[in-house]
Amino acid sequence: MESLRIGEVARRTGLTVRALRHYDELGLLVPSERGVGDYRLYDEDDLRRLLAISHLKSLGLSLDEIGRALDDPSFDTGEALDRHIAVVQERLDAERELLLRLRRLRGTSGWEDVVAAIALAESLRHPEAAVRFRAALEAPTSVPVETLVERLVDDPNSGVREVLTWAVVRHGGEATGPLLARLRHRDPAVRLQMAHALSKLGDGAAVTPLVALLNDPVPEVAAKAAFALGRLGGAEAQAALVGALGHGQPLVRDAVTTALAPLGESVVAAVSAVLASPSVLAREQAAEVLGYLQSPDSVSALAPAVRDENAGVRMAALMALGGIAGESADAALAEAVSHPDERTSVLATRLHSDRRAAASQPR
C-alpha cells in the first residue's frame, strides 16, 4: 500500500487534519515516514493503529488511556473498562431520571404548572426538614404520586415521612402500584414504610403482597404487615393472620393479636380451631385472642384448653373464659376449680368467685 499524506488520511477517516496533528504531538500516532517538505506520510501499520485508536475512543477512554493501552504492557484493561462502565452507568441513571421527570410533567396543563411542579420537587429535596415538611403538607394532588413515593423512600426524617404518607394516601388507588413496587425493597426500613402507607391507603389489592411480607426476616417489617392486614381486613387477610398465630417472633405475635382482636365474630371459629394446634405458642396465643373477642361461641373450644398439658395455655384459656358472659363459661370455670394443678385451680377459683360476686350485685 502506498503511504498517504495527512490530508488524504483525514478525508478517508473523517478526522480533521488538526486532530491527526494533535495525535502526532501527543505521540499517540506518529507517522512512520516524512516526505519532501516534511509532509507526514502514513503507512498501513499507521492506519491500523489509527483504527484501534478510534475503537478505543468510542468506548470513552481518554487519549492518555488509549496510548497506554496500545503501548504499555502493564496497562490494566479490566480496571479501565470497569471505571468507564461506572461512568456510563451513572450517566444512564441520570438520563433515566430525567426521562422519568419529563414523563411525569407531561400531564401538566402549561409551563406555569411545570415550573410549579419542579419547584415543589426541589423543595421536597431541600436539606432543611422543615422545608420538606411544609412542601409535603402543601403538595397538591396534581403532584405525580411517584414523586411523593420516591421521597417517602429517601427522606431521613420520620415527621416528613409521615406527612409524605398522608400526601401519598390522598391519591387513592393511584398510589397502590408505586407503593407495592417497593414493598420488596432491599432496605427493610423502606419495606416498613411502604407497608405503613398501604395500611392507611386501604386498597384490598395490597392484601396478597402483605401476606407474603408476614414472612419477612425483619420482625418489625413482618409486624407492620400484620398490622396492615388487620386494617385492610377481608377473608384472605384474616386467614393469613390466623395462620400467623404462634409466630416465632414476639413482636410479630403481639401485632397479630392486635390485628385480630377488633375483627370480632368473623374470626372466632378460625381462631378457636387453632386451640387444637400442635404448637404451644399457637394454642396460647389463640386463647389470648379469644379472650379479647369474648364470644360465647368460643367456650366449647376454650373449656378443653383448660386441661391443656401446657400451663401457659391453661392460664390463657382461663383468663379468656373469665371475660366471657354466660352459663357455659361459668360451668367451664367451675369445673377447672378441681384441676390437679394448684396454679390452675387457684386462678379458676378466683375467676369463678369474682363472676359469682359480680352476678350477686344489685343492678
Secondary structure, DSSP 8 states (H G I E B T S, - for coil): ---EEHHHHHHHH---HHHHHHHHHHTSS--SEE-GGG-EEE-HHHHHHHHHHHHHHHTT--HHHHHHHHH-TT--HHHHHHHHHHHHHHHHHHHHHHHHHHHHHTT-SSHHHHHHHHHHHHHTT-SSHHHHHHHHHH--TTS-HHHHHHHHHH---HHHHHHHHHHHHTTGGGGHHHHHHTTT-SSHHHHHHHHHHHHHH--GGGHHHHHHHTT-SSHHHHHHHHHHHHHH-SHHHHHHHHHTTT-SSHHHHHHHHHHHGGGGGGGHHHHHHGGG-S-HHHHHHHHHHHHHH--GGGHHHHHHHTT-SSHHHHHHHHHHHHT--SHHHHHHHHHHTT-SSHHHHHHHHHHHHHHHHHHHS--
